[in-house]
């Protein structure tokens, strides 16, 4: 049997473009070249698909330029082709498996998954519905509530409401929730666009910040909490990893703490009582099955430091895959190496 032709898709139009590049590079570095023919497929910030040559080198160079760094560093992108907003079906049809390492809208939200369904290409991760619901924090929290899973109080706000009487909007939020609150875009990850509000001024600024990323916003009750995360892996008979704990070096686990701050600690496995770890793992499995996820997800929890209550925070159907990301680390602690994890995800895509 010849090598499997695996298309690794990265970049994208979302605010998590650079995170996707980091994750995809790690995935490609871990892939056994004796088993896989790796096909790089990039998507630039304008949504144009790029194939041939070394799209990763091209998008990394553009990212450095955007961040004000020297254009000249890095690999030669070689001879590449820039397509339109859709790739040629011949390119997708030539793949045995698609591995979309895309975070956020236009990648983790069911859109690209629908494209693979149309093209008839097996792909890593959840299908259209689970991806779309998992991406939308407001919809997924509503579903978790229906399923009786524990979530913190929250309100949904639409961007258009900021064009009206903001004072009235703030009073409505304050009547339902107490400070501190967290304000989030409903459809984004990696803590992009999220802020903590300890006052009315913070709340207004946080709403405006989140509205720059999404038309639908989530305002959630803040608590003093430990941040616990589990990995789930599988299709019809999913398994749950040991829990890990995030200990941010700063007040909370924002984008900088996740990807730029060396003082953030990841404790794997998390220091939890056995019964509490089992409860968290059980809720993670329920959340995964409730959304109908496939392949993989990372399920995030908040553990109230004062009451000990466990709250389901969110589910990520394509979690970060960088060397410092929790998902690969909790599976490593559960007995599955990074390379074995990548192999298993490809097997699950073909199995489905």
N, C-alpha and C positions, 0 to 999 in steps of 0.2 A: 504493500500500500504506500502511495506517495505522501508527500507532506500535505497537511491541511493548509489551505490558503485562507489566512485570517486577516480581515481588514480591520485595522485599529483606527477608529475615527476620533478626532480630537479637535480642540479649539472651540468654535461656535460663537454665536452672537451674544451670549449672556454675559453678565458681569463676572462670571467665574471662568472666563477664557483662559487666564494664566494658570489657574488651578488645574484645569483640564490638561494643559500641556505638561504640567508636573506629574499628574497622575498617569497619563498615557505613556510618558517616557519611562516611568517605573515599570509599567506593565510590559512594554516592549523589551526592556532590558531583561526582564525575568523570563521571557518566552524562549523555549528550547528550539533553537534553529534547526536541530535535527528532526523535529516533529512538525514545525510550522514554517510556512512561508509568510512572512509578515508584510502586509501591504499597508503603507501609510496613506491615510486619507485625512487631509486637513480641512477645516472650515474656518475661514477668516472672520473678522469682526463684522463684515458686511453680509455674511451668510453665503459667500461663494465657496464652492467645493474645489479642492486642490488635490491633484493626484500626480504620480510620477515623481522622479527625483527624490528629494527629501523635504516634504512639506513641514515636518517638525522644525528643521533648521530655519526655514523661511519664517514661520510664525514666531519662533523664539526671537529671531532677529528683529521682527516688527515689534514684538513686546518690549525688547530692550530699547528700541528707538522711542517707543511711546513713553517709557519710563525715564527717558533722558539719558540712557546709557549708550556706550559706544556701539555703533552699528556693526563694526568690523569683527567683533569677536564671534566665535562659534563656527559651526560646520558650513560647508558650501551646500546650498539647497539643490544644486544640480539643475537638470532640465525637468521642469514641471509644467503642468497644464492647469490653468484656472478655468473652471467651468462656471456656469451660472448658479442660480439659487437652488437648482436641483442637479444631482449628479447624473451622468448617463446611466441608463439601466444596464448597459453592457458591463460597466464597471462593477456595479453591485452584483449582477448575475454571475460574475467571474469568481465571486467569493464563496468559500465553503461555510464560513462563519463571519458575521460582523460582530466586532467588539466595540460598541460605542462608549468611549470613556469621556462622556460629555456630562457636564454638571449644569443644572439650571434650565431655564426655558430654551426651547428649540433643541433639546437633547435628552433631557431627563423627564420630560413632561408628556411623553406619548407621541410627539410629533414625528421624530425620526423613527420611532418604533413602527408607526403606521406606514412609513416609507418602506421599511424592511418587509413588513407584511405584504404590501403590494408587490414588491420585487420577489417574494418567496424565498428570502434569505434567512436562515437561522441566525439568531442574534442573542448575545449575552444580556441577561437582565429581564425585568418584568415587561409584560405586554402593554398595550395601549391604555387600557382602563386603569390598571394599577399604577402605571407611571404617571398618568394625568392626576389621579386622586392623591397619590403620594406627594406630588409636586405642590399641590394647592393645600397649604396648611389649614385654611378655613374649612374646606370640604373634608379633608381627612379627619380633623378634630370633630366635626359634626358626625362623621361615621363612627369614630371611636366612642363618642357619647352614646350613640344608638346601641352600640355593642356592649355598653356598660363598662367600658374601660376608663380608668381614672385620668381626667385631664383637668388642668387649671381653668378657672373662669377666664373668659375672653370675650371680646367684641370684634365684629367685623366692621371696618370703615371703608368707604369708597372714596377714591381721589376727588371725585366731583363734589363731595361734601366739604372739602377744603376751600372750594370756590364760594361757598355760602357763608353763613354765620359761624365762624370758627369758635367764637366764645360759647355759643349754644352747643356746638359739637363737644367741646371740651367739658362743659358742665354735664352733658349726658354721659360721657365716659367716666367722669369723676363720681357720678351717682351710682355707677355699677362696679367700679374697681377702685382700689386704694393704691397710693404710691408706696413703693416704686412699681412701675409698669415697664414692660418691654414692648416696643413698637417694631413691627416687622413687615416687609413686603410679603404678601401671601405666597408668591411663587418665586422664591429664590433660595439659595443655600449658601454654605460657607460663611454664614453670618454677615453676608453683604447687605448693607442697607438697614441693619438692625441697630437700635439704640436703646439705652436704659433711661427712663424718665423718672426723675425724683421730684419734679415740680411741674407746675402748669407750663412754664416756659420750655422746659425740656420736652414736654409732651408735644407741644406745637411744633418745635423744631424737629422732633423725631418723626412726626406725621409727614412733614414736608420732605424730610430725607427719604423716607420709605416710599412716598408718592413719586419720587424720581425714578423708582425702579419698577413700580407696579401700580395698576389702577385699583387693586384690592389690597387693603392693609389689615393687619391683625394687631390688636392691642390686647396684651395678655397680662394677667396678674403676676407681679414679681414676688418671689419668695427668696429667702436665704436657703440656698440649695447646693447639694453636691450634684455634679453632672456625671451620670452613669450611661454607658453605651454598650449595646450588645450587637453582635453580628449574627445574621441569619443567612443560611445557605441551603439551597435545595429547591426542588419543584413541588412534587406532590407530598413528599415526606421530608420537610425541611428540618434542619438541625440548628441549634442555637449555641453560640460560643459562650465562653466564660465572659462575664461582664468586665469592662474596663472603666476606669474613672479618670476624668479630666480635671486637673488641678491647675487652673490658669494662674499665670504669674501676675496678672492684673485683676481687676475687679470681676470681670466676667469674660467668657470665652468668645471674643469677637474675632474678626478676620485676622487682625494683627497677631493675636495670641495663637491662632491656629497655624499660621504659616510663616510668621516673621519673628516671633518672640521665643527665644531659647529658654526663658524661665518657666514656660508652661510645662507641666509634668503630666505624663500619661502613666497611670498606675495599672499594670496589667499582670495578673488579674486584680480587680478592685478589692480593697480591703472591706469585705462585707461579711456579715453572718451568713452561714450556709442557707438558712431558711429565707433570708431576704434576697440573696442571690437567686435562689430557686424561684421566688415570686417574680422577680424582675424578668428572668428568662422566660417564665410562663406567659407574662403579659406581652413580651416581645414576639413570641410565637403567635399569640392571639391576634396581635396587630397585623402581623405579616399575612396570616390567613384571612383576616377580615378584608384586607385590600386585594387579596388574590395575587399577591406578589409571586414572582418566579425568579430563580437564579440567585439573587442576593439582595440584601437590604441591611442598612444599619438602623437600629431602633434606639432612639435617645430618650433618656429619662431625667427627671428632676427628683431628687430625694431631699425632702424638707429636713433641714438640720434641726429644727425645733420640735417637730411632731413625729418625724420618722415616716411620714406618709410618702408613698411613691406616686409620681405623676408621669404619665406618658406624654412626652414633649412632641416628638415628630418622628417620621420614618423617612429615610433617604434611600431611594431605589437604585441610585448609582453613587455610593459614598466615595469620598476621597480615597485615592490609591497611592498617595505619595509615600515616601519612606517613613514619614512621621504620622501617617494617618492611622486612626484607631482601628478601622476595619481589618486590615491585614495583621495588625498587632494582636488583636484578640483571637484571631484564628491561629496565629503562630503559637500563642499560649494554650490553645486548645488542641495542638498537635499537628497543625497543617501549615507547612512553610509557604512563603509567598509564591514560589514557583508551583507548588502543588495546588495552591488556591487558584491560580490562573488556569492551570490544566483542568481543574474541577469545573470552573465556570464555563469553559469551552465545551466540556462534556455535557453539562446541563443544557446548554443552548442546543446542542445536537439532539439530546434526548427529548427535549420538548418539541 
